[in-house]
């Protein structure tokens, strides 16, 4: 099989957060880097993915440019001592390994929260960027659509997407659940440590609520809100924001509860208000529930939900791997056939040229009806002549010995004189 598809990856599995933050690309940087590698290395097909957990580059080229591309990526981020960073990158320089890795990443097998939909959605967005930049050709188009179809199968045939398998995602799922009868509910995310930021990431692509973020340091709230449709509130307005919100998700690091029964009695609750406490120690007092209309969910409740969902997802992994294996077999068959597509097109063009030249010699004295009939007959003859070589070439692809047959057909029909046609796909 051809070996044109390669990749490299820097992820939470191979690099600490500090390194991942240095290498992460914004959307504008993804576009810039994609065009840069096209100009510098002549790479026509690439997929650049960058999230808080991973930065990966996939590219199609007969040459191995992986080391050079890593250096170019680090240079773009202003990192000059590249040698110390190379240890954090995984390289996939064999096509089968690169294809399998992309499948596993895109289905959520390599997500920190296994089965999480965030990375598949981000890969879809990166693919759209590649397509917009004309950096997605026949190979990448076929690969990505095979992956998307596999993702549908995973969702429909397994329990790999069921439930919320992290406490932060469980908090978002619970928020959706308790507010389903409220039109555009107001959600206050209080505290932007690691868990609070995770909640923001998980809720960012959902449109069911108006989100307000609040942190003791306002600049951190502003940074999180950037690029998201979030309101920002000052910590000094805590009482007013709690009164305004339908759901309060708190992950504030504090020695004693920040939200107390007394505070809630002074705020006054006119309808139901839901408190989700992700803090350890707790930032919402137990007795808040004694106030009419207040409902409190703590981290233990959410962990139980998340653990149950995670067990289901882990149990579904063998089914997901089976779906991926089946999809890769089909993709590899197509990929092998793509290698012989130029020969098939050359043969077709050669026969078509002969057909047209011969018809041109005999059509002068024929009526339009006779000419049309001759066209149909000769086109049918060409298609029947083509059938056997095409079927044999495709069969040879599956056996892995198409090269010899390609050489025979090329020499037999003198196809070398033709310019390379585009791939059939």
C-alpha positions in Angstrom: 0.0 0.0 0.0 1.2 3.6 -0.6 2.7 5.5 2.3 1.7 9.1 1.7 -0.2 9.9 4.9 1.8 10.9 8.0 1.2 12.7 11.3 2.7 14.0 14.5 1.0 14.7 17.8 1.7 16.6 21.1 -1.0 15.6 23.6 -1.8 15.3 27.3 -0.4 11.8 27.1 3.1 13.0 26.1 3.4 16.6 27.3 2.6 18.6 30.5 0.0 21.4 30.3 2.8 24.1 30.3 4.2 22.7 27.1 0.8 22.2 25.5 -0.1 25.8 26.2 3.1 27.0 24.4 2.4 25.0 21.3 -1.4 25.4 21.0 -2.6 27.2 17.9 -5.4 29.7 17.5 -7.7 29.4 14.5 -5.9 32.1 12.7 -2.5 30.4 13.4 -3.9 27.1 12.1 -4.8 28.8 8.8 -1.4 30.5 8.7 0.5 27.3 9.4 -1.5 25.3 6.9 -0.6 27.8 4.1 3.0 28.0 5.3 3.6 24.2 5.0 2.1 24.3 1.6 4.5 27.0 0.5 7.6 25.6 2.3 7.1 21.9 1.6 4.7 21.7 -1.3 2.2 19.8 0.9 -1.2 19.9 -0.8 -3.3 18.1 1.8 -3.1 18.7 5.5 -5.3 18.7 8.7 -4.1 20.8 11.7 -5.9 20.2 15.0 -5.3 22.2 18.1 -7.1 22.1 21.5 -6.2 22.5 25.1 -5.3 18.8 25.2 -3.5 18.2 21.9 -1.9 19.8 18.9 -1.6 17.5 15.9 -0.7 17.8 12.2 -1.7 15.3 9.5 -0.4 15.6 6.0 -0.2 13.8 2.7 3.2 13.6 1.1 5.4 10.8 -0.4 8.4 12.5 1.4 8.8 12.5 5.2 8.7 16.1 6.4 7.7 15.3 10.0 10.9 16.6 11.7 10.9 19.7 9.6 7.2 20.4 10.2 7.7 20.1 14.0 10.5 22.6 13.8 8.3 24.9 11.7 5.5 24.6 14.2 7.8 25.4 17.1 9.3 28.3 15.2 5.8 29.7 14.5 5.3 29.8 18.3 8.6 31.5 18.9 10.3 28.4 20.4 13.9 28.2 19.2 15.5 25.5 21.4 13.5 22.9 19.5 15.6 19.9 20.6 14.2 19.9 24.1 10.6 19.8 22.8 11.0 16.9 20.3 10.6 14.4 23.2 7.0 15.5 23.7 5.9 14.7 20.1 4.7 11.3 18.9 5.4 10.6 15.2 3.3 8.5 12.9 5.4 8.1 9.7 3.7 4.9 8.4 0.3 5.6 6.7 -1.5 2.8 8.6 -0.4 4.2 11.9 -1.4 7.8 11.1 -4.8 6.7 9.7 -5.5 4.6 12.8 -4.4 7.4 15.2 -6.7 9.9 13.5 -9.7 7.4 13.7 -9.0 6.8 17.4 -8.7 10.5 18.2 -11.7 11.5 16.1 -14.0 8.9 17.8 -12.9 10.0 21.3 -10.8 6.9 22.3 -7.9 9.2 23.1 -9.9 11.9 24.9 -9.1 12.6 28.5 -12.7 11.8 29.2 -13.1 8.7 27.0 -15.9 9.1 24.4 -16.1 12.9 24.8 -17.6 14.6 21.8 -15.6 17.8 22.1 -12.5 16.5 20.1 -14.6 15.0 17.2 -16.4 18.4 16.8 -13.0 20.2 16.9 -11.6 17.8 14.2 -14.7 18.5 12.0 -14.0 22.2 12.4 -10.3 21.7 11.5 -11.4 19.7 8.4 -13.6 22.6 7.4 -10.6 25.0 7.6 -8.6 22.6 5.4 -11.4 22.5 2.9 -11.8 26.3 2.9 -8.1 26.6 2.2 -8.1 24.0 -0.6 -5.9 21.9 1.6 -8.2 18.9 1.5 -7.9 16.7 -1.6 -9.3 13.3 -2.6 -7.4 11.4 0.1 -8.3 13.6 3.0 -12.0 14.0 1.9 -12.4 10.3 1.7 -10.7 9.7 5.0 -12.7 12.3 6.9 -16.0 11.2 5.5 -15.2 7.6 6.4 -14.4 8.8 10.0 -17.7 10.7 10.2 -19.6 7.7 9.1 -17.8 5.6 11.7 -18.7 8.1 14.4 -22.4 7.8 13.4 -22.1 4.0 13.8 -20.4 4.4 17.2 -23.3 6.6 18.4 -26.0 4.3 17.0 -24.6 0.9 17.7 -22.7 1.3 21.0 -23.1 3.0 24.5 -19.8 4.8 24.0 -21.5 8.2 23.9 -24.0 7.5 26.7 -24.1 9.7 29.8 -21.6 12.2 31.1 -18.3 10.6 32.1 -16.6 13.5 33.9 -17.9 15.6 36.8 -17.6 18.8 34.8 -19.6 17.4 31.9 -22.0 15.8 34.3 -22.6 19.2 35.8 -23.5 20.6 32.3 -25.7 17.6 31.6 -27.5 18.1 35.0 -27.9 21.8 34.2 -29.6 20.9 30.9 -31.8 18.4 32.6 -33.1 20.6 35.4 -33.7 23.6 33.1 -35.5 21.9 30.2 -38.7 23.6 31.1 -37.1 27.1 31.5 -36.9 29.3 28.4 -33.3 30.5 28.0 -32.2 29.8 31.6 -29.5 31.8 33.3 -26.5 29.9 34.4 -23.8 31.4 36.7 -20.4 29.7 36.6 -18.7 30.7 39.8 -14.9 30.1 40.1 -12.5 29.5 37.2 -10.0 27.0 38.4 -9.3 23.8 36.5 -12.8 22.4 37.1 -14.6 25.7 36.4 -12.7 26.1 33.1 -13.7 22.5 32.1 -17.3 23.4 32.8 -16.9 26.4 30.5 -15.4 24.3 27.7 -18.2 21.7 28.0 -21.0 24.3 28.0 -19.5 26.6 25.4 -20.9 24.9 22.3 -24.4 24.5 23.8 -27.0 27.1 23.1 -29.7 26.2 25.7 -28.7 29.0 28.3 -27.3 32.4 28.9 -23.9 31.8 30.6 -22.3 34.2 33.1 -18.8 33.7 34.3 -17.4 35.1 37.6 -14.0 34.9 39.2 -12.2 36.7 42.0 -9.7 37.8 39.3 -11.8 39.5 36.6 -9.1 39.2 34.0 -9.4 35.4 34.1 -13.1 35.7 33.5 -12.4 38.0 30.5 -9.9 35.5 29.1 -12.4 32.6 29.4 -15.2 34.7 27.9 -13.0 35.6 24.8 -14.4 33.9 21.8 -17.5 32.6 23.7 -20.8 34.2 24.1 -20.4 34.6 27.9 -21.4 37.4 30.2 -18.8 38.5 32.7 -19.8 39.6 36.3 -17.7 41.1 39.1 -17.2 39.0 42.2 -18.4 41.9 44.2 -21.8 41.5 42.6 -22.1 37.9 43.9 -25.4 38.3 45.7 -27.1 40.1 42.7 -25.9 37.4 40.3 -27.1 34.6 42.4 -30.5 36.2 42.6 -30.5 36.6 38.8 -29.4 33.0 38.0 -31.5 29.8 37.7 -28.5 27.6 38.1 -25.3 28.3 40.0 -22.3 26.0 39.3 -19.6 26.7 42.0 -16.0 25.4 42.0 -14.5 28.1 44.3 -11.6 27.0 46.4 -12.5 28.2 49.9 -12.2 27.0 53.5 -15.8 27.5 54.4 -19.0 27.8 52.4 -19.3 30.9 50.3 -23.1 30.4 49.7 -24.9 30.0 53.0 -28.5 29.6 54.2 -28.4 33.1 55.5 -27.2 34.5 52.2 -30.0 32.7 50.4 -32.6 34.0 52.8 -31.5 37.5 52.2 -31.4 37.0 48.4 -34.9 35.5 48.4 -36.0 32.7 46.0 -39.1 33.3 44.0 -38.9 30.1 42.0 -36.7 27.0 41.9 -32.9 27.7 42.0 -30.4 24.9 41.4 -27.0 24.8 43.1 -24.3 22.5 41.7 -21.2 22.3 44.1 -18.0 21.1 42.5 -15.8 22.4 45.2 -13.7 20.4 47.7 -14.1 21.5 50.5 -17.7 22.5 49.6 -18.5 26.1 48.7 -22.3 25.7 49.2 -23.6 24.9 52.7 -25.7 21.8 53.1 -28.5 23.7 54.9 -29.1 25.9 51.8 -31.6 23.3 50.9 -33.7 24.3 53.9 -34.5 27.5 52.0 -37.7 27.0 50.0 -37.0 26.5 46.3 -33.3 25.8 46.7 -32.0 22.4 45.4 -28.3 21.5 46.0 -26.3 18.8 44.1 -22.8 18.1 45.4 -19.7 16.5 43.8 -20.4 13.0 45.2 -23.8 12.9 43.3 -22.1 14.0 40.1 -19.2 11.5 40.5 -21.7 8.7 40.9 -23.3 9.8 37.6 -19.9 10.1 35.9 -18.6 6.8 37.2 -21.6 4.9 35.9 -21.3 6.6 32.5 -17.6 5.9 32.4 -18.1 2.2 33.1 -20.6 2.0 30.2 -18.2 3.8 27.9 -15.2 1.6 28.8 -17.3 -1.5 28.3 -18.1 -0.3 24.8 -14.5 0.3 23.7 -14.1 -3.2 22.0 -17.2 -2.4 19.9 -15.7 1.0 18.9 -12.4 -0.6 18.0 -14.3 -3.2 15.8 -16.1 -0.4 14.0 -12.8 1.4 13.4 -11.1 -1.7 12.1 -14.0 -2.3 9.6 -13.9 1.3 8.4 -10.1 1.2 8.0 -10.3 -2.0 5.9 -12.8 -0.3 3.5 -10.7 2.9 3.4 -7.5 0.9 2.7 -9.2 -0.8 -0.2 -10.2 2.6 -1.7 -6.7 4.0 -1.0 -5.1 1.1 -2.9 -7.5 1.7 -5.8 -6.6 5.4 -5.8 -3.0 4.4 -6.8 -4.3 2.7 -10.0 -6.8 5.5 -10.8 -4.3 7.4 -13.0 -3.8 4.2 -15.1 -7.5 3.6 -15.4 -8.1 7.2 -16.5 -5.2 7.0 -19.0 -6.6 3.8 -20.5 -10.0 5.3 -20.7 -8.7 8.4 -22.4 -6.6 6.4 -24.8 -9.6 4.2 -25.9 -11.8 7.3 -26.1 -9.3 9.0 -28.4 -9.2 6.0 -30.7 -13.0 5.9 -30.7 -13.4 9.5 -31.7 -10.7 9.4 -34.4 -12.3 6.3 -36.0 -15.8 7.7 -35.8 -14.7 11.0 -37.3 -13.5 9.1 -40.5 -17.0 7.6 -41.1 -19.6 10.1 -39.9 -19.4 12.5 -42.8 -22.1 10.8 -44.9 -24.3 9.6 -42.1 -27.6 11.2 -41.0 -27.8 12.8 -37.4 -29.9 9.7 -36.3 -27.3 7.3 -37.6 -24.4 9.4 -36.1 -26.1 9.3 -32.7 -26.6 5.5 -32.9 -23.0 5.0 -33.9 -21.9 7.1 -30.9 -24.0 5.0 -28.5 -22.7 1.7 -30.0 -19.0 2.7 -29.9 -19.3 4.1 -26.4 -20.8 0.8 -25.2 -17.9 -1.1 -26.9 -15.3 1.1 -25.0 -17.1 0.5 -21.7 -17.0 -3.3 -22.2 -13.3 -3.2 -23.2 -12.6 -1.2 -20.0 -14.5 -3.5 -17.7 -12.0 -6.4 -17.5 -8.8 -4.3 -17.0 -10.6 -2.2 -14.3 -11.9 -5.2 -12.4 -8.5 -6.9 -12.6 -6.6 -3.8 -11.5 -9.0 -3.4 -8.5 -8.6 -7.1 -7.6 -4.8 -6.7 -7.8 -5.0 -3.7 -5.5 -6.7 -5.9 -2.8 -4.0 -8.5 -3.3 -1.3 -5.9 -3.0 0.3 -6.7 -6.4 -1.2 -4.0 -8.7 2.2 -2.6 -9.7 3.0 -5.4 -12.2 -0.4 -5.2 -13.9 -0.1 -1.4 -14.1 3.2 -1.7 -15.9 1.8 -4.3 -18.3 -1.3 -2.2 -19.2 0.9 1.0 -19.5 3.3 -0.7 -21.9 0.6 -2.5 -23.8 -1.4 0.6 -24.6 1.5 3.0 -24.6 0.0 5.1 -21.9 3.2 6.9 -20.8 2.7 9.4 -23.5 -0.4 10.7 -21.7 -0.3 13.4 -19.1 -1.3 12.3 -15.6 -5.1 12.7 -15.2 -6.8 13.4 -11.9 -7.7 10.6 -9.5 -11.1 8.9 -9.8 -12.8 9.0 -6.5 
